[in-house]
Amino acid sequence: MSLLPVPAEPRAVPHASSPPPWGALESCHLLALDWARLHPQAVCGRSADCFVRHLGFYLAHVACGVTQRELARRAACHPSSVAYGIRRIEALRDDARLDRHLARLEALAGGVTGEILQ
């Protein structure tokens, strides 16, 4: 499995009041897993499973507009666990190289969500 190319035209992120797209969380988790396999050095020193789950939460929330409470419901965990995971990924944005990777992943996740909505 490889990363999808960035879409030529940016897709609109659904408004927060619209219902979350079915499959956005799952798509973001798969995208995070794929990225972690290609960049194991970024995951080094962290629990890989937790990192991928937190990255999936982050992408679904930031790029796809799914609320943290909805993510918690769909992942069968407490909303504070989702908030912690999102904060953990946001804290990694201080590293310029990782920030570039996250920006690309956000663009990819937004494109995947746009395809699901069509």
N, C-alpha and C positions, 0 to 999 in steps of 0.2 A: 504494500500500500504506500503510495507516495502523496505528497502534498498537492493539492489542486492548484492550478494557476490562478493568479489574482484576476477577478473579472475585469473586463475592459471598462465597463460602466459601473460606478458604485451603486449598490442597491440601497433602498430606503430601509432604515431600521424601524420596526413597528413602533407605534406610539405606546407609551406605558399603559394607557387605558385599554388598548386593544388586547384581546386574548392572546396568550403566548402561543407561538406556533408549535404544533405537535412535532416532536422529534428534534427541536432545537438543542435541548440538553444532551440528548444522545449523540447528535451530530457533532456538537462541540467537544464531547468527551472523546469521540473517535479521532477528531482532529488533534486534540491534545495528546492522545496516545501515539498517533502517527508522528507528531513533532518530537516527542520525547525519545522515540526510537531513533530518529535521525540525528538528534543532538543529545546523546547521553551525557556529555560533559556538563551540560547545563543542569542536569538532574543529579549529578554526582554529589554525594554527601547528604542527600535528602531522601526520604522514603519515596521511591518512584511511584507507588500506587497513590499515595496521598497527594503528591505533586500533580499527577495527572488529573485526579479528581478535582483538586482545587483550581487547576488551570481550566478545566471544563466548566466549573462554576463561574469563573471569571469571564470566560468567553461568552457563555450563555447570557450572563447578566449585562456585560458591557456592550458586546457586539450585537446581541440578539434581542435585548430589551426584556428578558424574562426577569420577573421580580425575585428577590431573594427568598421570599416566603414560598413562592411557587416552586423554586428550585428545591427548597427543603422538602416540600410536600412530595415532589416527584422523586427525590433521592431518598425519601424515608429517613430523614435526619432532622435535627433541631435547626431552626433558622440561625442560631448563633454559630453553628458549625459552618454553614454556608458563608456567613459574614466573615468568620475567621479565615476561611480559605481564600476569599476574595481579597481581604487585607494582606494576606501572605504574598499573593502574586503581585499586588500593587506595590508592596515594599521592594520587590525585585526590580522594579522599573528604574531604580537608580543606576543600574548597570546599563550603559549606553548600548552595548551589543545585544543584551537580552531585551532591552526596550524596542530595538528595531525588529527583533523576532516577534515580540508580542504585538507590535503594530501590524505586521504582516498577517499574523494569525487572526487578529480582529477583522481585518479586511476579508480574509477567507471565510471566517465564521459568518460575517454579514452576508456574503455572497451565497453561502449554503442556505441560510435562513430565507433569503429572497427566493431561491429556487423552490423551497418547501412551500412557501406561501402561494406560488403561482399555480 
